[in-house]
Amino acid sequence: MPEWLSLSNSGLDLSLAALVLVALLVPRLGEPIFARIEHLGASFARRQSLVVAVAALAAILLRLSLAPFGPLIPVPHVHDEMSYLLAADTFAHGRLTNPPHPMWLFFDTIHVNQHPTYMSKYPPAQGAFLALGQILGQPWIGVLLSVAAMCAAILWMLQGWLPPRWALLGGILVIACFACGNYWVDSYWGGAVAAIGGALALGALPRIIHHQRPRDAVLLGVGAAILANSRPFEGLFFFLPIGIALVVWLFGRRAPSLRISFRRVIAPLGSVLILTALFIGYYNWRGTGNPFLFPYILNNKTYSTTPNFVWQDLRPSLDYANTQFDDYYNVWMHGIYSQTRFDGLWRGLEHEWQAKVQAFQKYFLLSGFLLAIVFTLPWLVRDRRFRQLFWPFAACFAALTTVVWFEPHYAAPLLAALVAILVQSLRHLRRWKCRGRPIGIGLSRAIVLFVLATLPFRVSASFREMAEDPSIEQMKYRVQFSRQLEAMPGQHLVLVRYSDDHDVGQEWVYNRADIDDAKVIWARVIPGVDSRPLLDYYRGRELWEVNPDSDPPTLQLLSPEAH
């Protein structure tokens, strides 16, 4: 994007302050234009099914429209992304997992199980969307579709909680903030899928209470299923308040008879939840040999000695065949964990709370949104609808503060609740009058205008960040080498030789689901371990060596005798 689209956070804050000042002084400024836009929006919002479909399409078109200004297809460069892409390739070939490979030691890599089966350690939902994209031509298509579905699902959720025109506004804000200019759409490691699950669960609740339709109970179950297969820990705590609210209503005075509730709500919801539990058990059994052992847990037990929760203690370090694992699991992960240990459990929890609030605010809450919440907090705390939305949000966020690791997509289940809270705060703000002057109308319009007007700057900053990320720049060479070898005749085996000062965040050894049938295979050179069995196993393939840590990375043809 053009260089002039660079604006610092202080510049954005000054812009917002100027808009707020104008709104306070002249709250009805631009009234004919704004009133006309709002009237058209309110008329369109009443066609609720069409609005949801248009939201999904708008999210896709918005991201595709940015192709001339930045990369369209992101380069996978994070361990998690490569692991999810392995899951996608597995699912796209009609399998839930893959048999272990006899040469697994040379293919062993981060976030991938090698035994008892060869597969990603992560829950399957994100991989399933990527598999859909792979079938359609490129895994990133699955990312784009998941973001479009997220925008549509959140708008549908808002329609269950708010008047149509306010639901439409919330949908527009979601598209502006999450359909472009962030890593949820410009990477492969997710966020949107779990947000879909949270939106479906939260949006189904008021519809069940008001209409008792079986389809809404099914959608509640589908939302829970997506959460369980994308972000199971955070999703559980997000879903619990929703489940409790549903149970309280079922046994309350306003609920229909148990006979009606069972047929319209309990049976449809229960059926989906039972099928979900059976699928999870079957998926675990196929991947780990135990229906109660998740691939993620197995991977942690096999490779990691760093606990997931701040109150747990480190286990003794493990010995690994290659130094990259030692650097990653015994040095880098232990270093991250040590940052959570501050003079005991409560000090650690306090630190984690502060760190996660700051990270959460930076990613999810633009200055305008914060301003809306601050202005309307006295009204929000007395708002029954706000309290119903707040508890799933709060439970999920509280759970996040107890884990060692945090990335914004971990909080994806609560996005729908957050958007609903933000829109509800704008509703309160719009009604605010001071000495008869409708300053709330001006402030609410200023905040929405600020969010929409700063979209180009946020997109520009995101593209610039990707362009300046050294790990992305280095992993571009892996993509380049892979395409180069794919275009050559024959089959190829690439030996990856790392230097002693290799950055463990840049891992090159990842392979397709069916390793032996892949045109290009990436294998690790392990100092002190004879590579001859690997070379004998793949006799007849062209042999290459890549040095990722040279500047720039190099790829050279070898003869089998070279090793």
Secondary structure, 3 states (H helix, E strand, C coil): CCHHHCCCHHHHHHHHHHHHHHHHHCCCCCHHHHHHHHHHHHHHHCCHHHHHHHHHHHHHHHHHHCHHHCCCCCCCCCHHHHHHHHHHHHHHCCCCCECCCCCHHHHCCCCEECCCCEEECCCHHHHHHHHHHHHHCCHHHHHHHHHHHHHHHHHHHHHHHCCHHHHHHHHHHHHHHHCCCCCCCCCCCCCHHHHHHHHHHHHHHHHHHHHCCHHHHHHHHHHHHHHHCCCHHHHHHHHHHHHHHHHHHHCCCCCCCHHHHHHHHHHHHHHHHHHHHHHHHHHHHHHHCCCCCCHHHHHHHHHCCCCCECCCCCCCCCCCCCHHHHHHHHHHHHHHHHCCCCCCHHHHHHHHHHHHHHHHHHHHCCHHHHHHHHHHHHHHCCCHHHHHHHHHHHHHHHHHCCECCCCHHHHHHHHHHHHHHHHHHHHHHHCCCECCECHHHHHHHHHHHHHHHCHHHHHHHHHHHHHHCHHHHHHHHHHHHHHHHHCCCCCEEEEECCCCCCCCCCCCCCCCCCCCCCCEEEEECCCCCCCHHHHHHCCCCEEEEEECCCCCCEEEEECHHHC
